[in-house]
């Protein structure tokens, strides 16, 4: 795998993880390896989509837990 590709993946992962220092580091490395701002924007958007999907799944689990707890009280 090309180093540029690895850095773009790292940009997306940093976005998903909400890691600002990671994002800054991998953004600079990706640029140095020839990634364009559009490439980086795309990687950030993918990271955002993954984060939103994970948050929705977590919210669903939390709601189900609350519902099961309330059923136990009845």
N, CA and C atoms as a LAMMPS dump frame, in Angstrom:
ITEM: TIMESTEP
0
ITEM: NUMBER OF ATOMS
222
ITEM: BOX BOUNDS ff ff ff
-5.0000000000000000e+02 5.0000000000000000e+02
-5.0000000000000000e+02 5.0000000000000000e+02
-5.0000000000000000e+02 5.0000000000000000e+02
ITEM: ATOMS id mol type element x y z
1 1 1 N 0.852 -1.174 0
2 1 2 C 0 0 0
3 1 3 C 0.898 1.238 0
4 2 1 N 0.507 2.222 -0.766
5 2 2 C 1.278 3.465 -0.846
6 2 3 C 1.184 4.232 0.468
7 3 1 N 2.261 4.897 0.814
8 3 2 C 2.3 5.689 2.052
9 3 3 C 1.238 6.788 2.048
10 4 1 N 1.004 7.397 0.896
11 4 2 C -0.018 8.442 0.782
12 4 3 C -1.388 7.872 1.156
13 5 1 N -1.683 6.691 0.655
14 5 2 C -2.955 6.036 0.968
15 5 3 C -3.065 5.754 2.46
16 6 1 N -1.982 5.286 3.054
17 6 2 C -1.976 5.015 4.494
18 6 3 C -2.264 6.284 5.29
19 7 1 N -1.677 7.38 4.865
20 7 2 C -1.898 8.637 5.582
21 7 3 C -3.332 9.139 5.417
22 8 1 N -3.926 8.932 4.251
23 8 2 C -5.321 9.317 4.07
24 8 3 C -6.241 8.454 4.939
25 9 1 N -5.911 7.177 5.06
26 9 2 C -6.672 6.306 5.965
27 9 3 C -6.515 6.806 7.399
28 10 1 N -5.301 7.193 7.761
29 10 2 C -5.052 7.711 9.11
30 10 3 C -5.826 9.01 9.359
31 11 1 N -5.96 9.847 8.335
32 11 2 C -6.757 11.079 8.467
33 11 3 C -8.208 10.713 8.78
34 12 1 N -8.758 9.757 8.053
35 12 2 C -10.122 9.315 8.309
36 12 3 C -10.267 8.699 9.689
37 13 1 N -9.293 7.878 10.092
38 13 2 C -9.336 7.248 11.413
39 13 3 C -9.23 8.291 12.52
40 14 1 N -8.387 9.267 12.339
41 14 2 C -8.244 10.336 13.336
42 14 3 C -9.549 11.106 13.486
43 15 1 N -10.228 11.319 12.372
44 15 2 C -11.52 12.001 12.413
45 15 3 C -12.533 11.153 13.175
46 16 1 N -12.579 9.874 12.877
47 16 2 C -13.501 8.964 13.556
48 16 3 C -13.24 8.946 15.056
49 17 1 N -11.96 8.983 15.432
50 17 2 C -11.567 8.905 16.843
51 17 3 C -11.627 10.252 17.561
52 18 1 N -11.967 11.312 16.846
53 18 2 C -11.996 12.658 17.434
54 18 3 C -10.644 13.052 18.021
55 19 1 N -9.575 12.659 17.358
56 19 2 C -8.224 12.935 17.853
57 19 3 C -7.615 14.106 17.063
58 20 1 N -7.7 15.294 17.622
59 20 2 C -7.205 16.493 16.941
60 20 3 C -5.699 16.419 16.674
61 21 1 N -4.871 16.041 17.675
62 21 2 C -3.434 15.96 17.382
63 21 3 C -3.125 14.939 16.278
64 22 1 N -3.855 13.827 16.274
65 22 2 C -3.654 12.805 15.236
66 22 3 C -4.012 13.368 13.867
67 23 1 N -5.141 14.066 13.796
68 23 2 C -5.582 14.642 12.527
69 23 3 C -4.557 15.632 12.003
70 24 1 N -4.065 16.505 12.854
71 24 2 C -3.065 17.495 12.426
72 24 3 C -1.801 16.81 11.916
73 25 1 N -1.344 15.803 12.634
74 25 2 C -0.124 15.086 12.252
75 25 3 C -0.299 14.397 10.894
76 26 1 N -1.376 13.629 10.764
77 26 2 C -1.567 12.859 9.527
78 26 3 C -1.959 13.744 8.353
79 27 1 N -2.599 14.87 8.615
80 27 2 C -2.899 15.844 7.569
81 27 3 C -1.588 16.344 6.952
82 28 1 N -0.657 16.736 7.816
83 28 2 C 0.637 17.246 7.326
84 28 3 C 1.414 16.162 6.566
85 29 1 N 1.391 14.937 7.099
86 29 2 C 2.108 13.844 6.411
87 29 3 C 1.477 13.549 5.056
88 30 1 N 0.136 13.554 4.996
89 30 2 C -0.544 13.288 3.729
90 30 3 C -0.196 14.353 2.698
91 31 1 N -0.192 15.611 3.114
92 31 2 C 0.196 16.689 2.196
93 31 3 C 1.62 16.49 1.694
94 32 1 N 2.522 16.15 2.606
95 32 2 C 3.928 15.965 2.229
96 32 3 C 4.104 14.81 1.238
97 33 1 N 3.18 13.861 1.271
98 33 2 C 3.258 12.706 0.376
99 33 3 C 2.457 12.906 -0.911
100 34 1 N 1.952 14.135 -1.11
101 34 2 C 1.302 14.456 -2.378
102 34 3 C -0.209 14.415 -2.376
103 35 1 N -0.821 14.202 -1.234
104 35 2 C -2.287 14.237 -1.184
105 35 3 C -2.769 15.655 -1.414
106 36 1 N -3.884 15.781 -2.077
107 36 2 C -4.462 17.107 -2.311
108 36 3 C -5.429 17.442 -1.17
109 37 1 N -5.802 18.719 -1.1
110 37 2 C -6.802 19.103 -0.11
111 37 3 C -8.118 18.362 -0.348
112 38 1 N -8.468 18.116 -1.617
113 38 2 C -9.687 17.36 -1.91
114 38 3 C -9.581 15.924 -1.408
115 39 1 N -8.402 15.303 -1.564
116 39 2 C -8.191 13.951 -1.038
117 39 3 C -8.424 13.927 0.475
118 40 1 N -7.87 14.925 1.138
119 40 2 C -7.965 14.988 2.599
120 40 3 C -9.401 15.269 3.026
121 41 1 N -10.088 16.147 2.317
122 41 2 C -11.495 16.41 2.621
123 41 3 C -12.324 15.138 2.48
124 42 1 N -12.048 14.348 1.445
125 42 2 C -12.76 13.084 1.249
126 42 3 C -12.5 12.124 2.407
127 43 1 N -11.245 12.035 2.833
128 43 2 C -10.899 11.144 3.952
129 43 3 C -11.594 11.59 5.236
130 44 1 N -11.652 12.887 5.464
131 44 2 C -12.333 13.411 6.647
132 44 3 C -13.822 13.088 6.581
133 45 1 N -14.418 13.22 5.42
134 45 2 C -15.853 12.93 5.287
135 45 3 C -16.136 11.452 5.544
136 46 1 N -15.272 10.57 5.065
137 46 2 C -15.46 9.143 5.348
138 46 3 C -15.366 8.897 6.856
139 47 1 N -14.388 9.511 7.507
140 47 2 C -14.263 9.375 8.961
141 47 3 C -15.507 9.872 9.679
142 48 1 N -16.079 10.954 9.201
143 48 2 C -17.316 11.483 9.797
144 48 3 C -18.47 10.502 9.624
145 49 1 N -18.574 9.902 8.449
146 49 2 C -19.646 8.93 8.207
147 49 3 C -19.517 7.729 9.141
148 50 1 N -18.296 7.242 9.308
149 50 2 C -18.07 6.105 10.209
150 50 3 C -18.431 6.495 11.64
151 51 1 N -17.997 7.666 12.063
152 51 2 C -18.292 8.134 13.419
153 51 3 C -19.794 8.25 13.643
154 52 1 N -20.503 8.819 12.665
155 52 2 C -21.961 8.952 12.797
156 52 3 C -22.627 7.587 12.866
157 53 1 N -22.174 6.649 12.049
158 53 2 C -22.747 5.304 12.069
159 53 3 C -22.517 4.623 13.405
160 54 1 N -21.32 4.768 13.935
161 54 2 C -21.012 4.175 15.24
162 54 3 C -21.845 4.827 16.337
163 55 1 N -22.034 6.138 16.262
164 55 2 C -22.827 6.842 17.268
165 55 3 C -24.28 6.393 17.214
166 56 1 N -24.818 6.211 16.009
167 56 2 C -26.202 5.736 15.887
168 56 3 C -26.349 4.35 16.489
169 57 1 N -25.39 3.477 16.219
170 57 2 C -25.447 2.117 16.77
171 57 3 C -25.357 2.156 18.292
172 58 1 N -24.486 3.006 18.818
173 58 2 C -24.353 3.139 20.267
174 58 3 C -25.633 3.692 20.883
175 59 1 N -26.214 4.696 20.255
176 59 2 C -27.458 5.272 20.756
177 59 3 C -28.57 4.228 20.785
178 60 1 N -28.63 3.395 19.763
179 60 2 C -29.643 2.335 19.72
180 60 3 C -29.437 1.361 20.875
181 61 1 N -28.195 0.962 21.111
182 61 2 C -27.899 0.054 22.225
183 61 3 C -28.283 0.673 23.562
184 62 1 N -27.97 1.947 23.745
185 62 2 C -28.303 2.637 24.993
186 62 3 C -29.818 2.713 25.173
187 63 1 N -30.54 3.016 24.093
188 63 2 C -31.999 3.07 24.172
189 63 3 C -32.581 1.705 24.531
190 64 1 N -32.047 0.658 23.932
191 64 2 C -32.528 -0.69 24.239
192 64 3 C -32.245 -1.055 25.692
193 65 1 N -31.104 -0.653 26.21
194 65 2 C -30.775 -0.907 27.606
195 65 3 C -31.753 -0.184 28.525
196 66 1 N -32.012 1.082 28.232
197 66 2 C -32.965 1.848 29.045
198 66 3 C -34.345 1.194 28.995
199 67 1 N -34.777 0.786 27.795
200 67 2 C -36.081 0.14 27.655
201 67 3 C -36.147 -1.151 28.466
202 68 1 N -35.078 -1.945 28.424
203 68 2 C -35.091 -3.204 29.176
204 68 3 C -35.079 -2.955 30.674
205 69 1 N -34.42 -1.892 31.105
206 69 2 C -34.401 -1.552 32.517
207 69 3 C -35.797 -1.107 32.979
208 70 1 N -36.482 -0.354 32.141
209 70 2 C -37.814 0.123 32.476
210 70 3 C -38.817 -1.035 32.504
211 71 1 N -38.631 -2.024 31.62
212 71 2 C -39.506 -3.194 31.619
213 71 3 C -39.341 -3.985 32.915
214 72 1 N -38.133 -4.017 33.456
215 72 2 C -37.864 -4.723 34.7
216 72 3 C -38.5 -4.052 35.902
217 73 1 N -38.763 -2.745 35.798
218 73 2 C -39.387 -2.009 36.892
219 73 3 C -40.889 -2.209 36.939
220 74 1 N -41.473 -2.578 35.803
221 74 2 C -42.944 -2.688 35.73
222 74 3 C -43.473 -3.897 36.475
